[in-house]
Amino acid sequence: MTDAALPLLAETRVLPFTRIRRERVLPTRGMVLSAPGARVSALDVVAKSSASGRLYPVPLARYLRTTEAALPKYLVKKPGEDVQARDIIAAKPEWFGTLQRVYRAPGDGRIVAQQGAWLAIELTGESFELKALYRGSVVNVMPRLGVVIEATGALVQGVWGVGGEANGVLHVIGEDPAGRLTEERIDISTRGCILVAGEADEMALRRAAQERVAGLILGGLEPRWGDLVKTLALPTLITEGWGVHALAAPIFQVLAAHNGEEASLNTTSPTARPEVFIPMPATSSSGETALPPPPLTLQVGARVRVVGKTHFGEIGTIAQVPTAPRVLSGITAWGADVELSGGERWFAPWENLELIG
């Protein structure tokens, strides 16, 4: 098999020290509050916008007891103008000018249009504040949309995530990658923390939400608890897959090395893997400077993780790429010889491997 014919494998990035750039974008157009070069912390608000609201039609001519033709002259606010709750939108003099019949805005919003006898008002919801989430520097501003933040630190990606974003202190449960999160291990001391464990049961998930744990990083999760996590709106990242799985050794090593430190959990991106990021100074204590993540290359010596049923979750390196397919249980498959961490050498189809590093 030539290099040109090598497949594109899925990738999981596990980087003890790197530099990343992340876009932080508003759900609707609004106002950017940060300037290029600004230093931001995870909880700093970098932009805000008003949430889109519902359209509120008003039979204004009827309210004012006037005709459709006469309505425009009584408008105090015109289409396109913003209004606040109780602002006078239209006023019509009565009783020889001694009284006025008025119509006030039912809430904050904007007058969209006036058509015939009707007025359309778009009522806004509560304003949305976009937090930086990543501690770093603003390197670019997208007017009315958001910012790009550059940050340095440790990065770990997962395979599935839900529940939104979280910021808190990493709290590793147990001393090995298979540590089990149980209800008894969650109390007021874990409030605001991002808990790290191999697995969690139903009672632990419910207790975590009750005690307002910031988020969870788990090796695996029983499929039946997936909907529960969504219902609890508990930011959760799975690093290995569905079922009972320990954290992969490289992932556990990075997270355990930063136990007790600030971390940010992001499970919201529709196009990128869910991830946890631990901010660190741009220059390490040994003088090393953080660099952008290098691309992962599929070649002999590349580190891979097994995602097929046999040896699931094990880490190894590609020892050889055969030039012809192998026959496995009567099926012809392209793949690679992988040397697992325990020293065993095993042929794996490409579909059962992903790059990790």
C-alpha positions as CSV (number, residue, x, y, z in Angstrom):
1,M,0.0,0.0,0.0
2,T,1.5,3.3,-1.1
3,D,1.5,6.5,1.1
4,A,-1.0,8.0,-1.4
5,A,-3.4,5.2,-0.7
6,L,-3.2,5.4,3.1
7,P,-6.6,6.2,4.6
8,L,-7.6,9.2,6.6
9,L,-8.0,8.0,10.2
10,A,-10.0,9.8,12.9
11,E,-7.8,11.8,15.3
12,T,-7.8,12.4,19.0
13,R,-5.5,15.2,20.2
14,V,-3.8,14.7,23.6
15,L,-1.2,17.4,24.0
16,P,0.5,18.1,27.3
17,F,1.7,21.6,26.1
18,T,0.5,23.4,23.1
19,R,-0.9,26.6,21.6
20,I,-4.5,26.7,20.2
21,R,-6.8,29.3,18.7
22,R,-10.5,29.1,19.3
23,E,-13.4,31.1,17.9
24,R,-16.0,32.4,20.4
25,V,-19.1,33.4,18.4
26,L,-22.4,34.9,19.5
27,P,-25.7,33.0,18.5
28,T,-27.0,36.2,17.0
29,R,-25.3,39.4,16.0
30,G,-24.5,41.7,18.9
31,M,-21.7,43.7,20.4
32,V,-18.1,42.7,20.8
33,L,-16.6,43.9,24.1
34,S,-13.0,42.9,23.7
35,A,-10.3,44.5,21.6
36,P,-7.4,42.8,19.8
37,G,-4.5,42.1,22.2
38,A,-6.7,42.0,25.3
39,R,-5.9,39.4,27.9
40,V,-9.0,37.5,29.0
41,S,-9.8,34.9,31.7
42,A,-12.3,32.1,31.2
43,L,-15.2,33.9,32.8
44,D,-14.7,37.3,31.1
45,V,-17.6,38.4,28.9
46,V,-16.1,39.1,25.4
47,A,-19.4,39.8,23.6
48,K,-23.1,40.0,24.2
49,S,-26.3,40.1,22.2
50,S,-30.1,40.1,22.7
51,A,-31.7,36.8,22.2
52,S,-34.1,36.6,19.3
53,G,-37.6,36.9,20.5
54,R,-41.1,36.2,19.2
55,L,-43.0,38.4,16.7
56,Y,-45.9,40.2,18.4
57,P,-48.6,41.5,16.0
58,V,-50.7,44.4,17.3
59,P,-54.0,45.6,15.8
60,L,-53.0,49.1,16.5
61,A,-55.7,51.0,14.5
62,R,-58.3,49.2,16.6
63,Y,-56.6,50.0,19.9
64,L,-56.4,53.7,19.0
65,R,-59.9,53.7,17.5
66,T,-58.7,55.2,14.3
67,T,-58.6,54.3,10.6
68,E,-55.8,52.5,8.7
69,A,-55.1,55.6,6.7
70,A,-54.8,57.9,9.7
71,L,-52.7,55.5,11.8
72,P,-49.2,56.6,10.6
73,K,-49.6,60.1,12.0
74,Y,-50.1,58.8,15.5
75,L,-46.9,56.7,15.6
76,V,-44.4,57.9,18.1
77,K,-42.0,55.1,17.3
78,K,-41.3,54.1,13.7
79,P,-40.5,50.7,12.1
80,G,-36.8,49.9,12.7
81,E,-36.6,51.6,16.0
82,D,-35.8,49.8,19.3
83,V,-38.3,50.1,22.2
84,Q,-38.2,49.3,25.9
85,A,-41.0,48.0,27.9
86,R,-43.7,50.6,28.6
87,D,-42.4,53.0,25.9
88,I,-45.2,54.9,24.1
89,I,-45.4,53.6,20.6
90,A,-48.4,55.5,19.4
91,A,-50.6,58.3,20.9
92,K,-53.9,59.7,19.7
93,P,-55.3,62.9,21.2
94,E,-58.9,62.8,22.4
95,W,-61.4,65.1,24.0
96,F,-60.1,68.1,22.1
97,G,-56.5,67.3,23.1
98,T,-57.1,67.1,26.8
99,L,-56.6,63.4,26.9
100,Q,-54.5,60.9,24.9
101,R,-55.2,57.3,24.0
102,V,-51.8,55.6,24.0
103,Y,-50.3,52.2,23.2
104,R,-47.2,51.2,25.1
105,A,-44.6,48.5,24.2
106,P,-45.4,45.2,25.9
107,G,-41.7,44.5,26.4
108,D,-38.2,45.2,25.1
109,G,-37.8,44.8,21.4
110,R,-37.9,46.4,18.0
111,I,-40.7,47.6,15.7
112,V,-40.3,45.4,12.7
113,A,-43.0,46.8,10.4
114,Q,-46.3,48.7,10.1
115,Q,-48.7,47.3,7.5
116,G,-52.2,48.5,7.1
117,A,-53.9,48.6,10.5
118,W,-51.3,46.3,12.1
119,L,-48.0,46.9,13.8
120,A,-45.4,44.0,14.2
121,I,-43.1,44.1,17.2
122,E,-40.2,41.7,17.8
123,L,-39.9,41.1,21.5
124,T,-36.4,40.2,22.6
125,G,-35.5,37.6,25.2
126,E,-32.8,38.0,27.9
127,S,-29.5,39.3,26.6
128,F,-26.8,36.6,26.0
129,E,-23.4,37.0,27.4
130,L,-20.5,35.2,25.6
131,K,-17.7,34.2,28.0
132,A,-14.1,33.7,26.8
133,L,-14.0,30.2,28.2
134,Y,-10.3,30.0,27.3
135,R,-7.7,32.0,29.3
136,G,-5.5,33.7,26.8
137,S,-5.3,36.7,24.4
138,V,-7.8,38.0,21.8
139,V,-6.0,37.8,18.5
140,N,-8.9,38.8,16.2
141,V,-12.2,40.5,16.5
142,M,-15.1,39.6,14.2
143,P,-17.4,42.7,14.3
144,R,-20.8,42.0,15.9
145,L,-20.0,38.2,15.9
146,G,-17.3,37.4,18.4
147,V,-13.5,37.0,18.9
148,V,-10.7,34.5,18.3
149,I,-8.7,33.6,21.4
150,E,-5.2,32.2,21.5
151,A,-4.3,30.2,24.5
152,T,-1.5,28.0,25.7
153,G,-1.8,24.9,27.9
154,A,-2.8,21.2,27.8
155,L,-5.5,19.9,25.5
156,V,-7.4,16.6,25.6
157,Q,-10.2,15.7,23.1
158,G,-13.0,13.3,23.7
159,V,-15.2,11.2,21.4
160,W,-18.6,12.5,22.6
161,G,-19.8,15.4,24.7
162,V,-23.1,17.1,25.7
163,G,-24.3,19.7,28.2
164,G,-22.6,22.8,27.0
165,E,-19.5,24.6,28.5
166,A,-18.0,24.6,32.0
167,N,-15.1,26.1,33.9
168,G,-13.8,24.7,37.2
169,V,-11.1,22.9,39.1
170,L,-10.0,19.5,37.9
171,H,-10.7,16.8,40.5
172,V,-9.4,13.4,39.6
173,I,-11.3,10.5,41.3
174,G,-9.0,7.7,42.3
175,E,-5.4,7.0,41.5
176,D,-5.8,5.1,38.2
177,P,-7.6,5.5,34.9
178,A,-10.5,3.1,35.9
179,G,-11.5,5.2,38.9
180,R,-15.3,4.9,39.5
181,L,-17.4,7.9,40.4
182,T,-20.0,7.0,42.9
183,E,-22.6,9.0,44.8
184,E,-20.5,8.9,48.0
185,R,-17.6,10.7,46.3
186,I,-19.7,13.8,45.5
187,D,-20.4,16.4,48.2
188,I,-20.2,20.1,48.7
189,S,-16.4,20.0,48.3
190,T,-16.8,19.0,44.7
191,R,-19.2,21.9,43.9
192,G,-17.9,23.8,40.9
193,C,-15.3,21.1,40.1
194,I,-14.8,19.2,36.8
195,L,-14.7,15.6,38.0
196,V,-12.5,13.0,36.2
197,A,-13.2,9.3,36.4
198,G,-13.4,6.1,34.3
199,E,-17.1,5.7,34.7
200,A,-20.2,6.9,36.7
201,D,-23.5,5.3,37.7
202,E,-27.0,6.8,37.6
203,M,-27.0,8.0,41.3
204,A,-23.6,9.6,40.8
205,L,-24.9,11.6,37.8
206,R,-27.9,12.8,39.7
207,R,-25.9,13.7,42.7
208,A,-23.4,15.6,40.5
209,A,-26.2,17.8,39.1
210,Q,-27.7,18.2,42.6
211,E,-24.4,19.4,44.1
212,R,-23.8,21.7,41.1
213,V,-20.6,20.0,39.9
214,A,-19.3,22.0,37.0
215,G,-18.8,19.1,34.6
216,L,-17.7,15.5,34.1
217,I,-14.8,13.8,32.2
218,L,-15.4,10.1,31.9
219,G,-13.7,7.2,30.1
220,G,-17.1,5.7,29.2
221,L,-20.8,5.9,30.0
222,E,-23.5,3.4,29.8
223,P,-25.7,4.3,26.7
224,R,-28.8,4.3,28.9
225,W,-27.5,7.3,30.8
226,G,-26.9,9.4,27.8
227,D,-30.4,10.9,27.8
228,L,-30.2,11.4,31.6
229,V,-27.0,13.5,31.2
230,K,-28.8,15.7,28.6
231,T,-31.8,16.1,30.8
232,L,-29.6,17.2,33.8
233,A,-27.8,19.7,31.5
234,L,-24.5,18.4,33.0
235,P,-21.5,19.2,30.8
236,T,-20.0,15.8,30.2
237,L,-17.2,14.6,28.0
238,I,-16.5,10.9,27.2
239,T,-12.9,10.1,26.1
240,E,-13.3,6.4,25.0
241,G,-16.8,5.5,24.0
242,W,-20.1,4.1,25.2
243,G,-19.9,1.4,27.9
244,V,-17.6,0.8,30.9
245,H,-14.1,2.0,29.9
246,A,-11.1,3.3,31.8
247,L,-9.5,6.5,30.6
248,A,-6.8,6.0,28.0
249,A,-3.4,6.1,29.7
250,P,-2.1,9.2,27.8
251,I,-5.3,11.1,28.6
252,F,-5.2,10.1,32.3
253,Q,-1.6,11.1,32.5
254,V,-2.3,14.6,31.2
255,L,-5.4,15.2,33.4
256,A,-3.8,13.7,36.5
257,A,-0.7,16.0,36.1
258,H,-3.1,19.0,36.4
259,N,-5.3,17.7,39.2
260,G,-6.4,20.7,41.3
261,E,-5.9,23.2,38.5
262,E,-8.3,25.4,36.5
263,A,-9.8,23.8,33.4
264,S,-12.3,24.6,30.7
265,L,-14.7,22.0,29.2
266,N,-16.3,22.6,25.8
267,T,-18.8,20.2,24.4
268,T,-20.8,22.6,22.2
269,S,-18.9,22.7,18.8
270,P,-20.9,21.0,16.0
271,T,-17.8,20.6,13.9
272,A,-15.0,19.8,16.4
273,R,-14.4,17.2,19.0
274,P,-15.4,18.0,22.6
275,E,-12.4,19.0,24.6
276,V,-11.0,20.0,27.9
277,F,-8.3,22.7,28.1
278,I,-6.0,23.4,31.0
279,P,-4.3,26.9,30.7
280,M,-0.6,27.2,31.3
281,P,2.0,30.0,30.8
282,A,3.3,30.3,27.2
283,T,6.8,29.3,28.4
284,S,7.2,26.3,30.6
285,S,9.5,26.1,33.7
286,S,12.1,24.3,31.5
287,G,12.1,27.1,29.0
288,E,10.0,25.3,26.4
289,T,7.7,27.5,24.3
290,A,4.2,26.4,23.4
291,L,3.7,25.7,19.7
292,P,0.6,25.0,17.6
293,P,-0.3,21.3,17.4
294,P,1.7,19.5,14.7
295,P,-0.3,17.4,12.3
296,L,-0.6,13.7,13.0
297,T,0.9,11.6,10.2
298,L,-0.1,8.0,9.5
299,Q,3.2,6.2,9.2
300,V,5.3,3.6,10.9
301,G,5.9,4.7,14.5
302,A,2.7,6.7,14.7
303,R,0.7,6.3,18.0
304,V,-2.8,4.8,17.5
305,R,-5.7,3.8,19.7
306,V,-7.8,0.7,19.0
307,V,-11.5,1.5,18.5
308,G,-12.6,-2.0,17.4
309,K,-14.0,-4.6,19.7
310,T,-10.8,-6.6,20.0
311,H,-8.3,-4.7,22.2
312,F,-10.7,-1.7,22.5
313,G,-9.1,1.3,24.0
314,E,-5.5,0.0,24.0
315,I,-2.7,2.3,22.8
316,G,0.0,1.1,20.5
317,T,2.3,2.2,17.6
318,I,2.2,1.2,13.9
319,A,5.0,-1.3,13.5
320,Q,4.4,-2.1,9.8
321,V,2.0,-1.3,7.0
322,P,1.6,-4.4,4.8
323,T,1.6,-3.9,1.0
324,A,-1.3,-6.3,0.6
325,P,-4.6,-6.8,2.4
326,R,-4.9,-9.6,5.0
327,V,-7.7,-12.2,5.3
328,L,-9.5,-12.1,8.6
329,S,-12.3,-14.6,9.2
330,G,-12.8,-14.9,5.5
331,I,-12.9,-11.1,4.9
332,T,-10.1,-9.2,3.2
333,A,-9.0,-6.1,5.0
334,W,-6.4,-3.4,4.7
335,G,-4.7,-2.4,7.9
336,A,-1.5,-2.2,9.9
337,D,0.5,-4.3,12.3
338,V,0.3,-2.6,15.6
339,E,2.6,-3.1,18.6
340,L,0.5,-2.7,21.7
341,S,1.7,-1.2,24.9
342,G,2.1,-4.6,26.4
343,G,4.4,-5.7,23.7
344,E,1.9,-7.8,21.7
345,R,2.0,-7.4,17.9
346,W,-1.4,-7.5,16.2
347,F,-2.9,-6.8,12.8
348,A,-5.7,-4.3,12.9
349,P,-8.0,-3.1,10.0
350,W,-7.8,0.6,9.5
351,E,-11.5,0.9,10.5
352,N,-10.4,-0.2,14.0
353,L,-7.7,2.4,14.5
354,E,-7.5,6.1,15.2
355,L,-4.5,8.4,15.6
356,I,-3.9,9.8,19.0
357,G,-1.3,12.3,20.1
